[in-house]
Amino acid sequence: MEADQWIWKWGKQGRFTVSSLYDQLTKPAIGVNGQPRFISNLAWKVPIMLKVKFFIWCMLHGKVPTRDKLIQKGILITSGCPMCNQGNETIMHLFFHCAWAQELWGDVLYTLGSDAPNPAKCVSVEKWLLEWPQLHLSDFGKAVWKVVPYA
C-alpha cells in the first residue's frame, strides 16, 4: 500500500507552484448566473492603483477598521458615524448609506450623467461592483466608467 501524498490539482503533475496559485486566484471563476465566485477578482482585476485594490479587497472581506469592527475587538468608542451622526459606522453606512457618502456619489454620478445603481439601496460592496452597469461609451469613457465604483 502506498503512502498518502499531497497533490495540487491545479499544477502540472500535481505540484504546487506560486504561478499556479496566482492563476487560480486571478482567473475569472464563474458561479451562479454568470457571477464571479471569487470576489477578490473584483478588486485585483481592475486597472487601479495597488493601494486602492488592497482597500477594495479589505472592503469585500469586511476588514476595514470601521467603528463597528473596532467595537467588536473591544475598543471602547461610540458606534456613531462621525460624518453624519445619523447611523452606526459600518462599511455599508460609511461608503453607501451615510448622507455624506450619498451626496458624494450623487455628485460623481450626476457629473457623469449616469444611471448607476442607487447607493442608498446597496446591500453589499460585492453586489455594488457586480451590478455596475456596462455602458456603450468611447474607449476613454469605458476606462473611466469602469473604475468609478472604486472611487
Backbone as a chain_set.jsonl record, in Angstrom:
{"seq": "MEADQWIWKWGKQGRFTVSSLYDQLTKPAIGVNGQPRFISNLAWKVPIMLKVKFFIWCMLHGKVPTRDKLIQKGILITSGCPMCNQGNETIMHLFFHCAWAQELWGDVLYTLGSDAPNPAKCVSVEKWLLEWPQLHLSDFGKAVWKVVPYA", "coords": {"N": [[0.841, -1.176, 0.0], [0.551, 2.218, -0.879], [1.953, 5.236, 0.46], [0.11, 8.1, 1.636], [-0.104, 11.159, -0.236], [0.454, 14.626, -0.95], [-1.35, 16.452, -3.381], [-1.506, 18.94, -5.776], [-4.103, 20.086, -7.445], [-4.203, 21.966, -9.464], [-1.761, 22.3, -10.59], [1.012, 21.367, -12.74], [1.555, 17.957, -13.078], [0.6, 17.593, -10.508], [1.977, 19.243, -8.781], [2.594, 21.954, -6.587], [2.891, 25.371, -7.447], [3.848, 28.794, -7.23], [2.995, 30.325, -9.368], [0.871, 28.761, -10.374], [-0.936, 28.972, -8.292], [-1.378, 31.748, -8.328], [-2.586, 31.949, -10.86], [-4.99, 30.605, -10.312], [-6.105, 32.304, -8.422], [-6.554, 34.62, -9.848], [-7.916, 34.086, -12.207], [-11.016, 34.375, -13.966], [-13.516, 33.074, -12.156], [-16.477, 31.561, -12.708], [-19.658, 31.622, -11.322], [-22.948, 31.011, -10.072], [-25.499, 32.21, -12.199], [-23.686, 33.477, -13.887], [-22.071, 35.081, -12.314], [-19.05, 36.141, -10.677], [-17.36, 33.742, -8.636], [-15.244, 34.071, -7.01], [-14.719, 36.649, -5.152], [-12.595, 38.394, -4.82], [-11.484, 38.913, -7.273], [-12.892, 41.077, -8.116], [-11.529, 43.164, -7.08], [-8.753, 42.839, -7.728], [-8.512, 42.633, -10.526], [-8.894, 45.05, -11.764], [-8.001, 48.074, -13.436], [-6.562, 49.917, -11.457], [-4.866, 51.836, -8.873], [-2.548, 50.034, -6.802], [-2.793, 50.322, -3.978], [-5.439, 51.1, -3.771], [-6.711, 48.86, -4.816], [-6.064, 47.057, -2.782], [-7.464, 48.223, -0.645], [-10.121, 47.972, -1.576], [-10.252, 45.19, -1.63], [-10.072, 44.731, 1.122], [-12.501, 45.917, 1.888], [-14.324, 44.186, 0.598], [-13.923, 41.887, 2.066], [-14.674, 42.575, 4.594], [-12.798, 43.868, 6.253], [-12.152, 46.477, 6.858], [-11.302, 48.918, 9.218], [-13.767, 49.988, 10.578], [-15.961, 51.666, 12.912], [-17.791, 49.797, 13.994], [-16.384, 47.383, 13.683], [-14.111, 47.883, 15.249], [-15.255, 48.11, 17.78], [-16.136, 45.476, 18.078], [-13.688, 44.32, 18.511], [-13.15, 45.08, 21.034], [-12.498, 47.707, 21.562], [-13.131, 50.727, 23.168], [-15.264, 52.827, 22.023], [-17.628, 55.152, 20.604], [-20.362, 54.072, 18.532], [-21.408, 55.607, 16.565], [-21.65, 57.316, 13.38], [-19.152, 59.527, 12.416], [-19.335, 61.277, 10.334], [-21.993, 61.902, 9.592], [-23.534, 61.649, 11.858], [-25.847, 60.119, 12.061], [-26.199, 57.391, 11.924], [-24.917, 54.074, 12.676], [-21.435, 53.5, 12.319], [-20.574, 51.523, 9.83], [-19.16, 49.459, 7.231], [-20.942, 49.497, 5.054], [-22.621, 51.66, 5.742], [-20.796, 53.832, 5.903], [-19.731, 54.029, 3.279], [-21.895, 53.942, 1.519], [-24.578, 54.376, 2.606], [-24.551, 56.576, 4.318], [-25.408, 60.011, 4.652], [-23.515, 61.853, 3.799], [-21.852, 60.281, 2.124], [-23.734, 59.558, 0.185], [-24.296, 62.038, -0.928], [-21.818, 62.635, -2.065], [-21.548, 60.444, -3.916], [-23.774, 61.089, -5.47], [-22.964, 63.539, -6.641], [-20.748, 62.675, -8.179], [-21.942, 60.768, -9.912], [-23.891, 62.334, -11.135], [-22.305, 64.176, -12.492], [-21.212, 62.49, -14.393], [-23.467, 61.859, -15.718], [-25.062, 59.523, -15.368], [-26.854, 56.378, -15.049], [-26.376, 54.818, -12.776], [-26.348, 52.224, -10.223], [-28.357, 52.908, -7.321], [-26.799, 54.203, -4.541], [-27.955, 54.259, -1.987], [-29.574, 52.065, -1.903], [-27.897, 49.973, -1.883], [-26.753, 46.771, -0.949], [-24.48, 45.296, -0.472], [-20.909, 45.532, -0.835], [-19.822, 43.86, -2.745], [-22.09, 43.251, -4.355], [-22.665, 45.815, -5.332], [-20.408, 46.319, -6.963], [-20.656, 44.211, -8.786], [-23.088, 44.805, -10.009], [-22.635, 47.098, -11.369], [-23.353, 49.07, -14.097], [-22.788, 48.29, -17.582], [-21.902, 50.434, -20.022], [-22.346, 51.853, -23.308], [-19.777, 53.394, -24.467], [-17.11, 55.671, -25.475], [-13.693, 54.494, -25.897], [-12.079, 55.76, -23.962], [-14.079, 56.735, -22.269], [-15.178, 54.294, -21.417], [-13.025, 53.286, -19.966], [-12.828, 55.135, -17.864], [-15.428, 54.926, -16.751], [-15.412, 52.289, -15.888], [-13.822, 52.299, -13.597], [-15.084, 54.016, -11.839], [-16.894, 53.005, -9.734], [-15.047, 52.256, -7.877], [-14.025, 54.482, -6.866]], "CA": [[0.0, 0.0, 0.0], [1.351, 3.442, -0.992], [1.712, 6.288, 1.458], [-0.629, 9.263, 1.149], [0.732, 12.276, -0.672], [-0.233, 15.855, -1.297], [-1.429, 16.729, -4.818], [-2.075, 20.25, -6.109], [-4.829, 19.744, -8.664], [-4.085, 22.997, -10.491], [-0.38, 22.366, -11.056], [1.481, 20.293, -13.607], [1.948, 16.741, -12.366], [0.167, 17.669, -9.119], [2.918, 20.016, -7.965], [2.25, 23.343, -6.291], [3.798, 26.464, -7.801], [3.257, 30.103, -6.959], [2.292, 30.775, -10.572], [-0.411, 28.062, -10.49], [-1.809, 29.591, -7.297], [-1.746, 33.064, -8.861], [-3.556, 31.713, -11.933], [-6.269, 30.257, -9.701], [-6.644, 33.465, -7.714], [-6.875, 35.731, -10.741], [-8.753, 33.739, -13.349], [-12.427, 34.607, -13.661], [-14.265, 31.876, -11.779], [-17.878, 31.883, -12.912], [-20.563, 30.897, -10.447], [-24.358, 31.04, -10.411], [-25.937, 33.353, -13.012], [-22.552, 34.146, -14.519], [-21.394, 35.973, -11.376], [-17.796, 35.566, -10.187], [-17.39, 33.082, -7.337], [-14.115, 34.544, -6.223], [-14.985, 38.082, -5.143], [-11.379, 39.205, -4.845], [-11.247, 39.358, -8.644], [-13.496, 42.398, -8.255], [-10.515, 44.143, -6.678], [-7.423, 42.681, -8.322], [-8.519, 42.658, -11.989], [-9.295, 46.38, -12.215], [-6.817, 48.919, -13.655], [-6.484, 50.999, -10.478], [-3.646, 51.778, -8.067], [-2.462, 48.867, -5.926], [-3.314, 50.597, -2.639], [-6.9, 51.12, -3.882], [-7.087, 47.447, -4.94], [-5.981, 46.463, -1.449], [-8.564, 48.752, 0.152], [-11.346, 47.329, -2.057], [-10.19, 43.817, -1.133], [-10.429, 44.811, 2.551], [-13.944, 46.162, 1.958], [-15.023, 42.965, 0.195], [-13.756, 40.869, 3.101], [-15.069, 43.107, 5.898], [-11.586, 44.104, 7.041], [-11.908, 47.906, 7.062], [-11.49, 49.164, 10.656], [-14.843, 50.911, 10.906], [-16.253, 51.655, 14.351], [-18.421, 48.533, 14.408], [-15.325, 46.363, 13.778], [-13.262, 48.221, 16.393], [-16.02, 47.755, 18.98], [-16.074, 44.009, 18.169], [-12.352, 43.964, 19.008], [-13.045, 45.501, 22.421], [-12.095, 49.109, 21.701], [-14.239, 51.489, 23.74], [-15.6, 54.043, 21.273], [-19.042, 55.187, 20.229], [-20.58, 53.417, 17.24], [-21.995, 56.559, 15.629], [-20.893, 57.8, 12.226], [-18.673, 60.889, 12.648], [-19.601, 62.105, 9.159], [-23.376, 62.375, 9.535], [-24.16, 61.488, 13.176], [-27.202, 59.593, 11.868], [-26.233, 55.93, 11.921], [-23.704, 53.422, 13.154], [-20.411, 53.43, 11.288], [-20.253, 50.218, 9.257], [-18.666, 49.64, 5.86], [-22.065, 49.877, 4.186], [-23.061, 53.01, 6.07], [-19.761, 54.811, 5.592], [-19.482, 54.191, 1.848], [-23.096, 53.947, 0.695], [-25.827, 54.835, 3.208], [-24.338, 57.848, 5.001], [-25.84, 61.168, 3.856], [-22.308, 62.423, 3.204], [-21.457, 59.396, 1.018], [-24.747, 59.655, -0.866], [-24.092, 63.316, -1.612], [-20.617, 62.475, -2.883], [-21.904, 59.593, -5.047], [-24.687, 61.857, -6.319], [-22.169, 64.489, -7.425], [-19.95, 61.933, -9.169], [-22.816, 60.155, -10.905], [-24.525, 63.418, -11.886], [-21.282, 64.7, -13.394], [-21.065, 61.532, -15.49], [-24.766, 61.691, -16.364], [-25.252, 58.076, -15.431], [-27.944, 55.674, -14.378], [-25.718, 53.796, -11.963], [-27.163, 51.772, -9.092], [-28.554, 53.869, -6.238], [-26.013, 53.774, -3.384], [-28.8, 54.1, -0.803], [-30.183, 50.737, -1.963], [-26.811, 48.995, -1.939], [-26.788, 45.818, 0.163], [-23.125, 44.813, -0.217], [-19.88, 46.059, -1.734], [-19.743, 42.903, -3.856], [-23.251, 43.451, -5.232], [-22.47, 47.12, -5.972], [-19.424, 46.175, -8.038], [-21.188, 43.292, -9.794], [-24.224, 45.392, -10.709], [-22.246, 48.336, -12.041], [-23.784, 48.881, -15.49], [-21.861, 48.407, -18.705], [-22.47, 51.402, -20.955], [-21.704, 51.963, -24.62], [-19.039, 54.653, -24.435], [-15.822, 55.649, -26.16], [-12.695, 53.722, -25.15], [-11.716, 56.529, -22.772], [-15.253, 56.729, -21.406], [-15.275, 52.965, -20.806], [-11.953, 53.159, -18.973], [-13.214, 55.949, -16.705], [-16.645, 54.362, -16.174], [-15.08, 51.014, -15.25], [-13.196, 52.5, -12.288], [-15.881, 54.918, -10.991], [-17.391, 52.449, -8.469], [-13.923, 52.067, -6.963], [-13.623, 55.803, -6.395]], "C": [[0.892, 1.248, 0.0], [0.977, 4.441, 0.096], [0.909, 7.421, 0.819], [0.349, 10.34, 0.712], [-0.145, 13.463, -1.026], [-0.202, 16.033, -2.81], [-2.123, 18.07, -4.997], [-2.763, 20.096, -7.457], [-4.714, 20.787, -9.771], [-2.669, 23.112, -11.047], [-0.027, 21.195, -11.954], [1.982, 19.146, -12.736], [1.626, 16.809, -10.871], [1.068, 18.46, -8.203], [2.445, 21.455, -7.8], [3.338, 24.28, -6.802], [3.086, 27.766, -7.486], [2.469, 30.566, -8.175], [0.954, 30.049, -10.745], [-1.415, 28.598, -9.465], [-2.293, 30.947, -7.796], [-2.791, 32.912, -9.969], [-4.933, 31.396, -11.367], [-6.921, 31.455, -9.018], [-7.114, 34.56, -8.652], [-7.747, 35.361, -11.922], [-10.216, 33.971, -12.986], [-13.141, 33.286, -13.388], [-15.744, 32.212, -11.84], [-18.745, 30.991, -12.034], [-21.985, 30.95, -10.974], [-24.686, 32.319, -11.17], [-24.778, 34.131, -13.619], [-21.8, 35.097, -13.613], [-20.097, 35.331, -10.897], [-17.972, 34.913, -8.82], [-16.32, 33.645, -6.426], [-14.152, 36.067, -6.202], [-13.734, 38.939, -5.178], [-11.01, 39.644, -6.251], [-11.858, 40.73, -8.883], [-12.518, 43.492, -7.862], [-9.261, 44.038, -7.531], [-7.397, 42.813, -9.832], [-8.884, 44.027, -12.571], [-8.056, 47.257, -12.369], [-6.802, 50.149, -12.743], [-5.212, 50.815, -9.658], [-3.707, 50.613, -7.075], [-3.046, 49.136, -4.541], [-4.842, 50.673, -2.649], [-7.414, 49.69, -4.03], [-7.102, 46.783, -3.563], [-7.14, 46.937, -0.574], [-9.891, 48.116, -0.269], [-11.391, 45.879, -1.575], [-10.59, 43.787, 0.346], [-11.926, 45.05, 2.721], [-14.727, 44.888, 1.652], [-14.977, 41.887, 1.274], [-14.085, 41.381, 4.503], [-13.906, 43.411, 6.815], [-11.249, 45.582, 7.217], [-12.201, 48.224, 8.531], [-12.522, 50.259, 10.952], [-15.176, 50.752, 12.385], [-16.903, 50.355, 14.814], [-17.384, 47.424, 14.565], [-14.424, 46.62, 14.985], [-13.95, 47.866, 17.71], [-16.006, 46.238, 19.183], [-14.734, 43.543, 18.737], [-12.114, 44.47, 20.43], [-12.59, 46.933, 22.627], [-13.311, 49.919, 22.142], [-14.399, 52.823, 23.022], [-17.096, 54.015, 21.003], [-19.184, 54.599, 18.83], [-21.068, 54.38, 16.167], [-21.059, 57.01, 14.52], [-20.449, 59.239, 12.47], [-18.956, 61.832, 11.476], [-21.004, 62.711, 9.197], [-24.088, 62.348, 10.884], [-25.577, 60.926, 13.087], [-27.291, 58.073, 11.892], [-24.953, 55.374, 12.504], [-22.708, 53.293, 12.015], [-20.082, 51.973, 10.968], [-19.691, 50.484, 7.866], [-19.792, 50.136, 4.963], [-22.538, 51.296, 4.472], [-22.052, 54.041, 5.574], [-19.623, 55.072, 4.1], [-20.73, 54.281, 0.986], [-24.307, 54.625, 1.327], [-25.728, 56.167, 3.934], [-24.763, 59.003, 4.085], [-24.656, 61.81, 3.137], [-21.865, 61.607, 1.992], [-22.451, 59.491, -0.13], [-24.618, 60.962, -1.638], [-22.884, 63.239, -2.547], [-20.899, 61.614, -4.113], [-22.822, 60.335, -6.009], [-23.944, 62.835, -7.206], [-21.386, 63.782, -8.524], [-20.843, 61.401, -10.282], [-23.537, 61.202, -11.741], [-23.552, 63.985, -12.914], [-21.118, 63.793, -14.606], [-22.374, 61.309, -16.241], [-25.167, 60.227, -16.463], [-26.514, 57.605, -14.733], [-27.369, 54.524, -13.566], [-26.652, 53.348, -10.849], [-27.229, 52.84, -7.992], [-27.775, 53.403, -5.009], [-26.856, 53.543, -2.129], [-29.435, 52.713, -0.749], [-29.148, 49.614, -1.994], [-26.862, 48.079, -0.719], [-25.42, 45.22, 0.476], [-22.164, 45.43, -1.225], [-19.79, 45.159, -2.961], [-20.872, 43.131, -4.856], [-23.138, 44.769, -5.989], [-21.525, 46.995, -7.164], [-19.934, 45.262, -9.149], [-22.304, 43.915, -10.622], [-23.882, 46.681, -11.441], [-22.54, 48.18, -13.529], [-22.648, 49.028, -16.5], [-22.523, 49.327, -19.734], [-21.708, 51.384, -22.272], [-21.065, 53.346, -24.714], [-17.804, 54.541, -25.314], [-14.842, 54.832, -25.326], [-12.292, 54.441, -23.868], [-12.87, 56.527, -21.773], [-15.43, 55.402, -20.693], [-14.237, 52.794, -19.705], [-12.309, 53.922, -17.702], [-14.4, 55.306, -15.991], [-16.357, 53.086, -15.394], [-14.514, 51.197, -13.845], [-14.001, 53.4, -11.348], [-16.373, 54.253, -9.71], [-16.289, 52.222, -7.443], [-13.448, 53.395, -6.377], [-14.005, 55.961, -4.948]], "O": [[1.854, 1.337, 0.763], [-0.155, 4.478, 0.577], [1.013, 7.669, -0.382], [1.47, 10.428, 1.212], [-1.323, 13.319, -1.355], [0.823, 15.801, -3.452], [-3.194, 18.307, -4.44], [-2.102, 19.988, -8.489], [-5.093, 20.513, -10.91], [-2.418, 23.959, -11.905], [-0.689, 20.158, -11.928], [2.734, 19.35, -11.783], [2.293, 16.165, -10.061], [0.948, 18.37, -6.981], [1.964, 22.084, -8.742], [4.531, 24.033, -6.626], [1.857, 27.823, -7.478], [1.389, 31.14, -8.031], [-0.009, 30.655, -11.216], [-2.612, 28.667, -9.746], [-3.48, 31.261, -7.7], [-3.768, 33.66, -10.01], [-5.94, 31.872, -11.891], [-8.143, 31.601, -9.036], [-7.985, 35.35, -8.29], [-8.275, 36.251, -12.588], [-10.612, 33.786, -11.835], [-13.34, 32.481, -14.297], [-16.213, 33.069, -11.092], [-18.586, 29.77, -12.008], [-22.204, 30.936, -12.185], [-24.201, 33.393, -10.817], [-24.895, 35.336, -13.84], [-20.961, 35.859, -14.094], [-20.038, 34.113, -10.725], [-18.65, 35.458, -7.949], [-16.486, 33.684, -5.207], [-13.667, 36.709, -7.134], [-13.812, 40.114, -5.536], [-10.303, 40.637, -6.421], [-11.399, 41.471, -9.752], [-12.675, 44.639, -8.282], [-8.757, 45.054, -8.01], [-6.333, 43.088, -10.388], [-9.156, 44.132, -13.767], [-7.153, 47.199, -11.535], [-7.002, 51.275, -13.199], [-4.559, 49.775, -9.735], [-4.775, 50.258, -6.577], [-3.724, 48.274, -3.983], [-5.48, 50.346, -1.648], [-8.436, 49.336, -3.441], [-8.028, 46.045, -3.225], [-7.731, 46.143, 0.158], [-10.701, 47.759, 0.587], [-12.444, 45.394, -1.16], [-11.355, 42.92, 0.77], [-12.553, 44.454, 3.596], [-15.677, 44.551, 2.358], [-15.891, 41.07, 1.38], [-13.809, 40.702, 5.492], [-14.01, 43.232, 8.028], [-10.156, 45.907, 7.683], [-13.252, 47.834, 9.04], [-12.194, 51.31, 11.501], [-14.721, 49.808, 13.03], [-16.603, 49.864, 15.903], [-17.489, 46.609, 15.482], [-14.018, 45.679, 15.667], [-13.308, 47.38, 18.641], [-15.88, 45.761, 20.31], [-14.658, 42.49, 19.371], [-11.02, 44.315, 20.974], [-12.322, 47.335, 23.759], [-14.388, 49.807, 21.557], [-13.755, 53.814, 23.368], [-17.747, 52.981, 21.154], [-18.242, 54.625, 18.039], [-21.137, 54.018, 14.992], [-19.842, 57.077, 14.696], [-21.295, 60.1, 12.71], [-18.829, 63.049, 11.613], [-21.188, 63.885, 8.876], [-25.142, 62.966, 11.035], [-26.415, 61.22, 13.939], [-28.396, 57.532, 11.88], [-24.015, 56.118, 12.791], [-23.089, 53.011, 10.878], [-19.405, 51.288, 11.734], [-19.743, 51.613, 7.379], [-19.614, 51.087, 4.201], [-22.825, 52.053, 3.545], [-22.417, 55.007, 4.903], [-19.419, 56.216, 3.691], [-20.634, 54.664, -0.18], [-25.001, 55.382, 0.648], [-26.748, 56.824, 4.141], [-24.505, 58.971, 2.882], [-24.785, 62.259, 1.998], [-21.54, 62.173, 0.949], [-22.052, 59.503, -1.295], [-24.807, 60.994, -2.854], [-22.93, 63.721, -3.679], [-20.539, 61.991, -5.228], [-22.668, 60.226, -7.226], [-24.251, 62.956, -8.391], [-21.363, 64.238, -9.667], [-20.534, 61.566, -11.462], [-23.772, 60.988, -12.93], [-23.922, 64.242, -14.06], [-20.909, 64.272, -15.72], [-22.392, 60.647, -17.279], [-25.565, 59.755, -17.528], [-27.139, 58.322, -13.952], [-27.833, 53.389, -13.667], [-27.641, 54.021, -10.56], [-26.269, 53.577, -7.771], [-28.049, 52.325, -4.482], [-26.5, 52.711, -1.295], [-29.796, 52.237, 0.327], [-29.499, 48.441, -2.119], [-26.997, 48.55, 0.41], [-25.213, 44.693, 1.569], [-22.56, 45.805, -2.329], [-19.692, 45.647, -4.087], [-20.636, 43.195, -6.062], [-23.48, 44.833, -7.17], [-21.812, 47.507, -8.246], [-19.672, 45.512, -10.326], [-22.455, 43.597, -11.802], [-24.75, 47.289, -12.067], [-22.032, 47.255, -14.163], [-21.693, 49.779, -16.297], [-23.594, 49.012, -20.251], [-20.559, 50.948, -22.33], [-21.736, 54.336, -25.006], [-17.486, 53.47, -25.832], [-15.129, 54.51, -24.173], [-12.175, 53.818, -22.813], [-12.662, 56.34, -20.574], [-15.785, 55.365, -19.515], [-14.523, 52.233, -18.648], [-12.115, 53.42, -16.595], [-14.384, 55.157, -14.769], [-16.979, 52.828, -14.363], [-14.707, 50.335, -12.988], [-13.642, 53.539, -10.179], [-16.284, 54.88, -8.654], [-16.574, 52.017, -6.263], [-12.581, 53.426, -5.504], [-13.754, 57.009, -4.353]]}, "num_chains": 1, "name": "protein.A"}
